[in-house]
C-alpha cells in the first residue's frame, strides 16, 4: 500500500499560494472566475495549478474545506447551547448566509449534490449530514428529509446572493421559507 509523501517545500508553497489566490479571487469575482487568472495571481503557471487541482471543483472543494469545518463546529455549538428547534432555525440561517459568500457557490454545490463523482460532493456532504442531525433532533419523524432541507438552503442562498440581501433581509427570507419546517 502506497503512502502519501509530504510535498517538497516549493511545491507546498505553490499549493498554498494557489489556495490563497483562489480564496481572494472567489471573494471578488465569484467561483466561476478564470482559473488562469488564479494561477497568475498565485504567481504560478497554469500547469502548476492544474497539476495540483485538475478541475475547478477540485480547487473549490479544497478552498471550501476550512469554511465547512468552521460551519460544522458552529452547528455543534448551536446543538449544545440551544433548543433543537432554535438550533435548526439558526443553522439554516447561518448556512444560507455562509453559502452565499462567493457568487455562484450555491449553483456549484447544487450541481455537485446529485453528482456522485464530483470532487465537491465529499467536501459538501458533511453540511447535508449536519442538517439531517439538527432536523432529526428538532422534528423527529416529520417525513421531511435532510436532502430536501439542504436543497432549500441552496436555493435560498442563491436568492440571497442574487438579490444582494443584507443579513436582516436574508434572515427574513429564510424565516419565511422555512416556516413549514421549523417546529
N, C-alpha and C positions, 0 to 999 in steps of 0.2 A: 504494500500500500504506500503510495507516494504521499509525502507530507509537504505542505506549502512552506517554502523558504521565505524569510523576510526579504523585502525589496532592498536593493542597493540604495545607498543614501541618496544618490542623484535621482534614481527612479522614484523614490518616495517623495522627494522634493517636487518633482514634476507632477506626480499624482495629487499631492496636496495643493499645488498651485492651480491645477485644473479644477479641483473641487471648490476652492475659494473663488476662482473666476466664475465658475458656474453659478454659485450662490449669488454673487454680485450681479451677474447678468440676468438671472431669473428674477431678482428683485426689481430690476429696472425695465427689462424687456419682456418678461414672461418666459414660460418654459418652452415655447416654440422658437426661441431665439436661435440665431445661427450658431451651429457647433464650431464652425471655422472661426467665428468671432470669439467664442470662448477660448479656443486654442490660442488665438492671437493675444487675448487679454492675459492668458496664463503665461505667455512667453514661451510656448512650445509649438512644435509643428502639429498639423492636424493628424499626422500619422501617430504621433505620441498620444494624442487624445484618443484616437480610435483603438490603439493598442491596449489602452487602459479601460476604455469604455466603448465597446464595439457598436452600441446603439445609443440613441438619445435616452431610451428608457433605462439602460444600464447606468448612465450618468445620473439621471433624475432619481432613480432608486437609491443610489449611494448618497446623494445630497440630502434626500429625504430622511434617511435613517436616523440622524440625530434629532430632527424635528419630531419624528414619530415616537422615538424613545421618550422625549420630553412630554409629549401629549399623553402617552400611556402612564407615565408617572403622575401626571395631573389627574387622570381618571382614577387611579388607585387612591389618591388623596381625597378626591371627591367621595368615593365609595366609603372611605373610613370616617369622614367628617360630616356627612350629610345623610338625610333620609334617602332611601332608594329612589323615590320619585324626584326629589330635588337633585340628586346626583345625576340621574339620567337627563333631566332637563338642562342642567348646566353643561354636561358633557356634549349634548347635541349642539348647544350654542357655541361652546369653545371649539368643537371640531369644525363646525361650519365656518367659523371665523378664521381658524388656522389654515384651512384648506384653500381659502380664497387669496392667500398671501401672494401667490405667484399666478399671474394671469394665465389662464388655460390649464392650470393644475387639475381642477375638478374634471375637466374633459379627459385628461390623460388618465386619471385614476378610474374614471368610468369605463374607458376603453380597456383598461387592464383588468377590471373587475371580473369579466367573464372570459378572459384570455388566459388559460392555464399556463401558457408558455411565456407570458410577459415577465420580464425582469422586475417590473413594478409590483407584480402580484405578491411575492414574498415580503416586500417592503411594506405594502399597504394592508395585507391581510390581518395583521395584529389590530388594526383600527376596527375592522369588522368584528373580530373576536371580542374585543373590549366592549364594543357597542352591544353585542349579544349578552355579555355578562351583566352589564348595567340594566339592559332591558329585562332580562330574566329576573333580576332582583326586584325591579320596580313593578313588573307586570307578568308574574308567573302565569303560564297557561293562557295568555291573551290570544294566541294564534298569530300575533304579529311577529315576523321574522327579523332577525338581525340584518339580513341582506336587504329587506325592504326599507328598514330604517336607514341603513348606510346609504342606499341609493337615493333616498330622500335628502339626506345630508349633502350628498354630492350635488344634487340639483339645486338645493338652497345655496350652497357655496358658490355655484356658478352664477346664480342670480345676484347674490351679494357682490360678487366681483363685477358683473356686467352693469349693475345699476349703481355701482360705486357707493354702496351703503356705508355709512359710518357705523360704529359699533352699536349705538342705540337703535338705529334703523334695522340693522341685522338682527338684533335681539328680538325686535317686534316681529320681523318676518319669520324667524324661527319659532317664536311662541305661537303665532297664528297657524303655521304649517304643521306643528307637532301637537296641537291641541287634542287630536284624536288618539295620540299615542300615550300621552302622559296620564298617570292616574289622577 
